[in-house]
Amino acid sequence: MGEVIVTSTERERFKKSAIDFQDISHNSLVLSHIVAYLPPSSITRLTATNRALRDAITHTPGIYRHLDLQTVKKAHIDGSEVTTSTQLDESLTEDEFHAAPLRDLFSILQRRNILQDVQTLVLDGLSVTADFCHDIINGPEFKVRLLSIRDVRNLNHGKLRGALQYACRPSRDASPRLKGIYLFGPKDDESTTTQSATARESPTAVGLDQDQRSSSALTETLQQRSDDAWWDVKGRQLMRPIQKEWANCLLACSGVIAFDALLCQGPRHHSSRAAGHPNVLAELGPAVATYSLSGCQGCGKAPEGMILPSSHIVTDLPLLAPLPVLCSSLRAATAPSLTATAFVPRCAECIRERYCHCCNKWWCESCYQLPGQGSQHEPAVVIVDDADNIGQLEDYMLLEEAIAKQKVPVSHAP
């Protein structure tokens, strides 16, 4: 009987082969999730490594869905440093001159077939003109759903409002592709952008609800994330002054395009669904809400109702910063954290003499009616300071009795 000599206990077919990044890149889902967190410069360097990796990146659908141009040097070129041909062209308007760096960059993106895949576009801090925004909002070559133009330069707000109102006009052929615009808040802090944006994206938004372990991990991340504006942080939300004309623009875009701000729905605004209730004169036009309040200290509610985290009308919710990375849907951009609480958006005029800036408590029109704001122009509640002289209260009571006597009808003898 012959002998068999075994030289190795490890069979060739059981040898473990190392997995490199090129093997991972063949999975389009994994690749799209990795590239979403890379700046454009890093993506360009990655495609230059070898042909196989370049083909995998360039041929993966939606690989450039989220495009942040804040770190691109060409986008930061000042208007005085544009190309010589642009400087010599005296026929350029002021907007065309300031938009030249971005337009040159977008021409390159269009030639490389990148622009057609962009659905989330971040232009914070760059030179962005209203005409350029008009092309993004209404141009057929753009498919942008979420646009961020916070802290931009050379932006004509009047022209931008015109472009938005044109896109949302009642006679439009179809709804605009743009669903949300970040404009009023400050641009994101780079140190917290990635972590907070990832935490906001719900299992439904990124397709992770099929895996129970992934869902549990995401829930834990949501609980550890920073507080959301409007929902978790009460008080003043918008620190910068906002032009009054923006309120009419938000009203015209209502239900079509969402913003990172809301309209005040207090009963003193004739555009509010609670206008004139309860017995309040609706003498104010639309206004942008700058405060987020909890329920009234007296009744726990508000005449116009409170905005709830469970609301299914996403266009009625504020866009939350930072922008979502793995999804470009309006639901992902407005979804609050698990700790979110209901709030009431109000403008400064509607909480004047109703709101305590120290404790963030306030009293609604149903619980406290200010003199001159009620339909009868009479105060429903009288507040007397303890330090006031008691004689002032007596004078007020005598005045009330005199007014009551004047209202008694006088009967004349027949």
C-alpha positions as CSV (number, residue, x, y, z in Angstrom):
1,M,0.0,0.0,0.0
2,G,1.5,3.3,-1.1
3,E,2.2,6.3,1.2
4,V,0.7,9.7,0.8
5,I,2.9,12.6,1.9
6,V,1.0,15.8,2.9
7,T,3.3,18.8,2.5
8,S,0.7,21.4,3.5
9,T,-2.4,21.3,5.7
10,E,-3.9,24.3,4.0
11,R,-5.8,23.6,0.8
12,E,-5.4,26.2,-1.9
13,R,-9.2,26.7,-2.2
14,F,-9.4,27.7,1.4
15,K,-6.7,30.4,1.3
16,K,-8.0,33.8,2.3
17,S,-7.4,36.5,-0.2
18,A,-7.0,40.1,0.8
19,I,-9.9,42.5,-0.2
20,D,-8.7,45.8,-1.5
21,F,-10.7,49.0,-2.2
22,Q,-11.0,48.2,-5.9
23,D,-13.0,45.1,-5.0
24,I,-15.2,47.1,-2.7
25,S,-15.8,49.7,-5.4
26,H,-17.6,47.2,-7.6
27,N,-20.5,47.3,-5.2
28,S,-22.3,50.4,-6.3
29,L,-24.2,50.8,-3.0
30,V,-21.0,50.8,-1.0
31,L,-19.2,53.0,-3.4
32,S,-21.9,55.6,-3.5
33,H,-22.0,55.8,0.3
34,I,-18.2,56.3,0.5
35,V,-17.9,58.9,-2.3
36,A,-20.8,60.9,-0.8
37,Y,-18.5,62.0,2.1
38,L,-15.5,62.9,-0.1
39,P,-14.9,66.4,-1.4
40,P,-14.7,66.8,-5.2
41,S,-10.9,67.1,-5.2
42,S,-10.6,63.7,-3.4
43,I,-12.9,62.1,-5.9
44,T,-10.8,63.4,-8.8
45,R,-7.6,62.0,-7.2
46,L,-9.3,58.7,-6.7
47,T,-10.4,58.4,-10.3
48,A,-6.7,59.1,-11.3
49,T,-5.4,56.0,-9.5
50,N,-6.3,53.5,-12.2
51,R,-8.6,52.9,-15.1
52,A,-10.8,50.3,-13.3
53,L,-11.5,52.5,-10.4
54,R,-12.2,55.5,-12.6
55,D,-14.7,53.5,-14.6
56,A,-16.4,52.2,-11.5
57,I,-16.8,55.8,-10.2
58,T,-17.8,57.5,-13.4
59,H,-20.3,54.7,-14.4
60,T,-22.1,54.4,-11.0
61,P,-25.5,56.1,-11.2
62,G,-25.9,58.9,-8.7
63,I,-22.3,59.0,-7.6
64,Y,-22.3,62.8,-7.8
65,R,-25.7,63.2,-6.3
66,H,-24.4,65.3,-3.3
67,L,-22.0,68.0,-4.5
68,D,-20.4,70.5,-2.1
69,L,-18.3,73.1,-3.8
70,Q,-17.1,75.0,-0.7
71,T,-13.7,73.3,-0.8
72,V,-13.1,73.8,-4.6
73,K,-10.5,76.4,-5.2
74,K,-11.8,77.5,-8.6
75,A,-15.2,78.3,-7.0
76,H,-13.5,80.7,-4.5
77,I,-11.8,82.8,-7.1
78,D,-12.7,86.4,-6.5
79,G,-14.3,88.4,-9.3
80,S,-11.2,90.4,-9.8
81,E,-9.2,87.2,-10.6
82,V,-11.4,85.8,-13.3
83,T,-9.9,84.9,-16.7
84,T,-8.4,87.6,-18.9
85,S,-11.0,86.9,-21.6
86,T,-13.7,87.6,-19.1
87,Q,-12.1,90.8,-17.9
88,L,-11.7,92.1,-21.5
89,D,-15.3,91.5,-22.3
90,E,-16.9,94.9,-21.6
91,S,-20.4,93.6,-22.6
92,L,-20.7,91.5,-19.3
93,T,-23.2,92.7,-16.8
94,E,-22.3,92.9,-13.1
95,D,-24.1,89.6,-12.4
96,E,-22.3,87.8,-15.2
97,F,-19.0,89.1,-14.0
98,H,-19.5,87.8,-10.4
99,A,-20.9,84.5,-11.6
100,A,-18.1,83.8,-14.0
101,P,-16.1,81.5,-11.7
102,L,-19.1,79.3,-11.0
103,R,-20.3,79.2,-14.6
104,D,-16.8,78.2,-15.8
105,L,-16.8,75.4,-13.2
106,F,-20.3,74.2,-14.1
107,S,-19.3,74.1,-17.8
108,I,-16.6,71.6,-16.9
109,L,-19.1,69.6,-14.8
110,Q,-21.5,69.5,-17.7
111,R,-18.9,68.4,-20.2
112,R,-18.0,65.5,-17.9
113,N,-21.7,64.5,-17.5
114,I,-21.6,65.2,-13.7
115,L,-24.1,68.1,-13.6
116,Q,-27.0,65.9,-14.6
117,D,-26.7,63.7,-11.5
118,V,-26.4,66.5,-8.9
119,Q,-29.5,66.6,-6.6
120,T,-28.0,68.3,-3.5
121,L,-25.9,71.4,-4.3
122,V,-24.0,73.3,-1.6
123,L,-22.7,76.8,-2.6
124,D,-22.3,78.3,0.9
125,G,-19.9,81.2,1.1
126,L,-19.3,81.5,-2.6
127,S,-20.0,84.2,-5.1
128,V,-23.6,83.3,-6.2
129,T,-25.8,85.7,-8.3
130,A,-29.5,85.7,-8.6
131,D,-29.3,85.0,-12.3
132,F,-27.3,81.9,-11.6
133,C,-29.9,80.8,-9.0
134,H,-32.6,81.4,-11.6
135,D,-30.9,78.9,-13.9
136,I,-30.6,76.3,-11.1
137,I,-34.2,76.7,-10.2
138,N,-35.8,76.9,-13.6
139,G,-33.1,75.6,-16.0
140,P,-33.8,72.2,-17.7
141,E,-30.2,71.1,-17.4
142,F,-30.4,71.2,-13.6
143,K,-32.0,68.5,-11.4
144,V,-31.2,70.1,-8.0
145,R,-33.7,69.2,-5.3
146,L,-31.9,70.8,-2.3
147,L,-29.9,74.0,-2.7
148,S,-27.8,75.7,0.0
149,I,-26.8,79.3,-0.6
150,R,-26.1,80.5,3.0
151,D,-23.6,83.4,3.5
152,V,-23.1,83.8,-0.2
153,R,-21.8,87.0,-1.8
154,N,-23.1,89.2,-4.6
155,L,-26.7,87.8,-4.3
156,N,-29.5,90.1,-5.3
157,H,-32.3,89.0,-3.0
158,G,-35.0,90.8,-5.0
159,K,-34.1,88.9,-8.2
160,L,-33.9,85.7,-6.3
161,R,-37.4,86.2,-4.9
162,G,-38.6,86.8,-8.4
163,A,-37.1,83.6,-9.6
164,L,-38.7,81.6,-6.8
165,Q,-42.1,83.2,-7.3
166,Y,-41.9,82.5,-11.0
167,A,-41.2,78.9,-10.3
168,C,-44.1,78.6,-7.9
169,R,-46.6,80.6,-9.9
170,P,-50.1,79.0,-10.1
171,S,-50.0,78.9,-13.9
172,R,-46.8,76.8,-14.0
173,D,-46.8,73.7,-16.2
174,A,-45.3,71.5,-13.5
175,S,-43.8,71.7,-10.1
176,P,-40.2,72.8,-10.0
177,R,-37.5,70.2,-9.3
178,L,-36.2,72.3,-6.4
179,K,-37.9,71.2,-3.2
180,G,-35.9,73.0,-0.5
181,I,-33.5,76.0,-0.2
182,Y,-31.2,76.8,2.7
183,L,-30.8,80.6,2.8
184,F,-31.6,82.3,6.2
185,G,-29.4,80.4,8.6
186,P,-25.5,80.4,8.9
187,K,-23.5,77.9,7.0
188,D,-22.6,74.6,8.7
189,D,-19.6,74.1,10.9
190,E,-17.3,71.7,9.1
191,S,-16.4,69.8,12.3
192,T,-20.0,68.7,12.9
193,T,-21.5,68.6,9.4
194,T,-20.8,64.9,8.6
195,Q,-21.9,63.5,12.0
196,S,-25.1,65.5,12.3
197,A,-26.1,65.0,8.7
198,T,-25.7,61.2,8.9
199,A,-27.6,61.0,12.1
200,R,-30.6,62.9,10.6
201,E,-31.1,60.4,7.8
202,S,-33.7,58.0,8.9
203,P,-33.7,54.3,8.1
204,T,-36.5,54.9,5.5
205,A,-34.5,57.6,3.8
206,V,-31.3,55.5,3.3
207,G,-32.8,52.1,3.0
208,L,-31.5,50.6,6.2
209,D,-34.8,49.5,7.8
210,Q,-34.4,46.0,6.4
211,D,-31.6,45.3,8.9
212,Q,-32.7,45.3,12.5
213,R,-29.1,45.8,13.8
214,S,-28.5,48.7,11.5
215,S,-31.7,50.3,12.6
216,S,-30.8,49.9,16.3
217,A,-27.4,51.5,15.7
218,L,-29.0,54.4,13.9
219,T,-31.5,54.9,16.7
220,E,-28.6,55.2,19.2
221,T,-26.8,57.7,16.9
222,L,-30.0,59.8,16.7
223,Q,-30.2,60.0,20.4
224,Q,-26.6,61.2,20.7
225,R,-26.8,63.8,18.0
226,S,-26.8,67.6,18.6
227,D,-30.1,69.3,19.2
228,D,-32.1,70.5,16.2
229,A,-33.1,74.2,15.7
230,W,-36.8,74.9,16.1
231,W,-37.6,71.5,17.6
232,D,-35.1,71.0,20.5
233,V,-33.8,74.5,20.9
234,K,-36.4,77.1,21.8
235,G,-36.0,80.9,21.7
236,R,-34.7,83.0,18.8
237,Q,-33.7,81.0,15.8
238,L,-32.8,83.6,13.1
239,M,-30.4,86.2,14.4
240,R,-30.0,88.2,11.2
241,P,-32.6,90.8,10.1
242,I,-34.8,89.5,7.3
243,Q,-36.3,91.7,4.6
244,K,-40.1,92.0,4.9
245,E,-40.5,91.0,1.2
246,W,-39.3,87.5,2.0
247,A,-42.5,86.8,3.9
248,N,-44.5,87.3,0.7
249,C,-42.1,85.1,-1.2
250,L,-42.5,82.3,1.4
251,L,-46.2,82.6,1.2
252,A,-46.1,82.3,-2.6
253,C,-43.9,79.2,-2.4
254,S,-46.0,77.6,0.4
255,G,-46.6,73.9,-0.4
256,V,-44.1,73.9,-3.2
257,I,-40.6,74.8,-1.9
258,A,-39.5,74.6,1.7
259,F,-37.1,76.9,3.4
260,D,-34.9,76.9,6.6
261,A,-37.4,79.4,8.0
262,L,-41.2,79.5,8.5
263,L,-44.0,82.0,8.3
264,C,-45.5,83.2,11.5
265,Q,-49.1,81.9,11.8
266,G,-50.1,84.2,14.7
267,P,-53.8,85.3,14.7
268,R,-52.8,88.9,14.0
269,H,-51.6,88.1,10.5
270,H,-54.4,88.1,7.9
271,S,-52.5,85.3,6.0
272,S,-52.7,83.0,9.0
273,R,-55.2,80.1,9.2
274,A,-56.0,81.5,12.7
275,A,-56.5,85.1,11.6
276,G,-58.8,87.0,13.9
277,H,-59.2,84.2,16.5
278,P,-59.7,84.6,19.4
279,N,-61.2,88.1,19.0
280,V,-57.9,89.5,17.8
281,L,-57.7,92.1,15.0
282,A,-55.8,90.6,12.0
283,E,-54.1,93.9,11.0
284,L,-50.6,92.5,10.1
285,G,-49.3,91.2,6.8
286,P,-47.3,88.0,6.5
287,A,-44.0,87.9,8.5
288,V,-41.1,85.4,8.8
289,A,-41.0,83.7,12.2
290,T,-37.8,84.2,14.1
291,Y,-38.7,82.5,17.4
292,S,-39.5,79.0,18.3
293,L,-41.8,78.7,21.3
294,S,-43.2,75.9,23.4
295,G,-46.9,75.8,24.3
296,C,-48.5,78.8,26.0
297,Q,-47.8,79.0,29.7
298,G,-51.5,79.4,30.4
299,C,-53.2,76.8,28.2
300,G,-50.3,74.8,26.8
301,K,-51.4,75.5,23.2
302,A,-51.6,78.3,20.6
303,P,-54.5,79.7,18.6
304,E,-52.9,78.6,15.4
305,G,-52.0,75.2,16.7
306,M,-48.5,73.7,17.2
307,I,-46.2,72.1,14.7
308,L,-45.7,68.4,15.6
309,P,-42.8,66.1,14.7
310,S,-45.4,63.6,13.3
311,S,-46.5,66.0,10.7
312,H,-46.8,64.4,7.2
313,I,-46.8,67.7,5.3
314,V,-43.0,68.1,4.8
315,T,-43.4,71.5,3.1
316,D,-44.8,72.9,6.3
317,L,-41.6,72.0,8.3
318,P,-38.4,73.9,8.4
319,L,-35.3,72.6,6.7
320,L,-32.7,71.4,9.3
321,A,-29.0,71.9,9.2
322,P,-26.7,70.4,8.2
323,L,-28.0,69.0,4.8
324,P,-28.4,65.3,4.5
325,V,-25.6,63.5,2.8
326,L,-27.0,60.1,1.7
327,C,-30.4,61.3,0.6
328,S,-31.7,64.4,-1.3
329,S,-35.4,64.0,-0.3
330,L,-37.3,66.7,1.5
331,R,-38.3,64.2,4.1
332,A,-34.7,63.6,5.1
333,A,-34.0,67.3,5.2
334,T,-36.9,68.1,7.5
335,A,-36.9,65.0,9.7
336,P,-36.1,66.0,13.4
337,S,-34.4,63.9,16.0
338,L,-36.1,61.5,18.3
339,T,-36.0,64.1,21.1
340,A,-37.9,66.7,19.1
341,T,-40.8,68.5,20.8
342,A,-43.7,70.5,19.3
343,F,-43.2,74.2,18.8
344,V,-44.9,77.4,17.7
345,P,-43.1,79.6,15.2
346,R,-43.7,83.3,15.9
347,C,-42.4,86.7,14.7
348,A,-41.1,89.3,17.1
349,E,-44.2,91.5,16.7
350,C,-46.6,88.6,17.8
351,I,-44.7,87.9,21.0
352,R,-44.1,91.5,22.0
353,E,-45.1,92.0,25.7
354,R,-46.1,88.3,25.7
355,Y,-42.7,86.6,25.9
356,C,-40.1,86.4,28.6
357,H,-36.6,86.3,27.2
358,C,-35.2,84.9,30.4
359,C,-37.3,81.7,30.8
360,N,-38.7,81.4,27.2
361,K,-42.2,81.4,28.5
362,W,-45.1,83.2,26.8
363,W,-48.9,83.7,26.9
364,C,-51.1,83.4,23.9
365,E,-53.9,85.7,22.7
366,S,-56.5,83.5,24.3
367,C,-55.0,83.7,27.8
368,Y,-53.7,87.3,27.7
369,Q,-55.1,90.0,25.5
370,L,-53.1,93.2,25.2
371,P,-54.7,96.6,25.1
372,G,-55.5,97.7,21.6
373,Q,-55.2,94.2,20.1
374,G,-58.6,92.8,20.9
375,S,-61.7,93.3,18.8
376,Q,-63.3,95.5,21.5
377,H,-60.0,97.3,22.2
378,E,-60.3,96.4,25.9
379,P,-57.7,94.5,28.0
380,A,-58.7,91.0,29.2
381,V,-56.0,90.9,31.8
382,V,-54.4,93.6,34.0
383,I,-50.9,93.2,35.2
384,V,-49.9,95.3,38.3
385,D,-46.3,95.4,39.5
386,D,-45.9,94.8,43.2
387,A,-43.7,97.9,43.5
388,D,-46.4,100.1,42.0
389,N,-48.4,102.4,44.3
390,I,-51.8,101.0,45.2
391,G,-53.3,104.3,44.1
392,Q,-52.5,103.5,40.5
393,L,-54.7,100.4,40.7
394,E,-57.5,102.5,42.3
395,D,-57.2,105.1,39.6
396,Y,-57.5,102.3,37.0
397,M,-60.7,100.9,38.7
398,L,-62.3,104.3,38.8
399,L,-61.5,104.7,35.1
400,E,-63.2,101.4,34.3
401,E,-66.3,102.4,36.3
402,A,-66.5,105.6,34.3
403,I,-66.3,103.8,31.0
404,A,-69.0,101.4,32.1
405,K,-71.3,104.3,33.0
406,Q,-70.8,105.9,29.6
407,K,-71.9,102.6,28.0
408,V,-75.2,102.5,30.0
409,P,-78.1,103.4,27.6
410,V,-80.0,106.5,28.6
411,S,-83.8,106.2,28.5
412,H,-85.8,109.2,27.5
413,A,-89.3,110.0,28.9
414,P,-92.1,109.7,26.3
